[in-house]
């Protein structure tokens, strides 16, 4: 078989283990699946660029050069998957039943990879196109998005479509996030000496109550029309050594989900104000605040040419205007947007991202391929 249909190509991709090793120690990584995608695209006339700053963690950018004078469009999708443990059945053995294909990554997001590769090959074959077509198959989206960051150091385009699963709905915004560590400082002492000890865990309780109150204020505040409000929650709490010792420290890791208009710096100021208030009102409350990974929220311009072009072809294929929506989770759209590339998210229907059973609706896979092909032909002509 030549894997000339998106379903055949998807089956080949599912059979290749590409678990992200930053999520699962010993995970296979993206090397083997990148090899397959590169060979497939090269056989269809694309020039293939392999980017591999981290050994064993490659991304690919396959380019079909246009004749000149047209707009360039990048299709972007991630090669890595979450782990295989706990999956019901054989995660790397694609199984088809009742119009669905099952297997790890079918939905998130090798279905999108198969659709964008097939669509790009079809649009180029049906050409000629004036603008360049770029297919970016990237590493590490499930952890740190290092793949798209590396791609954007060397490549750009007039617009981009990220083919994360979206149930064939046009996704124009998503939330960002910021992680923080708050270390509450106490004083170690024997459990029989309250006059010497300061209980860091008890002091941390004041912070957890204040964190809940902060979350309530966010929920009651102004909302984004598609995403609602930002949120905050405590993710991990670590503290204490043994029953008979006052704990010297308690560390709380928290996540603040952000909406367009909010920044990591602004969120850090909000959190610092919460902590400063506690330091001023709670006896012996001492803390250290450290900001960790942060990713910006994303919001597309609904009047961008790429948005209007894809929406038009989606309406033709679906027989109705597509649903306009937003996602609560983060995607590589934010990195593309920050790089000055107008973009949106549009992908397959199905279920089971990161779950014990995962599938893609095969009719939606074909429909996505059709819409992407028409969008490429229109945008790049």
Buried (B, 14 or more C-beta within 10 A) or exposed (E): EEBEBBBBBBBBBBBBBBBBBBBBEEBBBBBBBBBBBBEBBEEBEBEBBEBBEBEEBBBBBBBBBBEEEBBBBBBBBBBBBBBBEEBEEEBBEBBEEEEBBBBBBBBBBBBBBBBBBBBBBBBBEEBEBBBBBBBBBBBBBBBBBBBBBBBBEEBBBBBBBBBBBBBBBBBBBBBBBBBBBBBBBBBBBEEEEEEEBBBBBBBBEBBBEBBEEBBEEBEEEEEBEBBBBBBBEBEEBEBBEEEEEBBBBBBBBBBBBBBBEBBBEEBBEBBEEBBEEBEEEBEEBBBEBEBEEBBBBBBBBEEBBBBEBBBBBBBEBBEEEBEBBBBEEBBBBBBBBEBEBBBBBBBBBBBBBEBEBBBBBBEBBBBBBBBBBBBBBBBBB
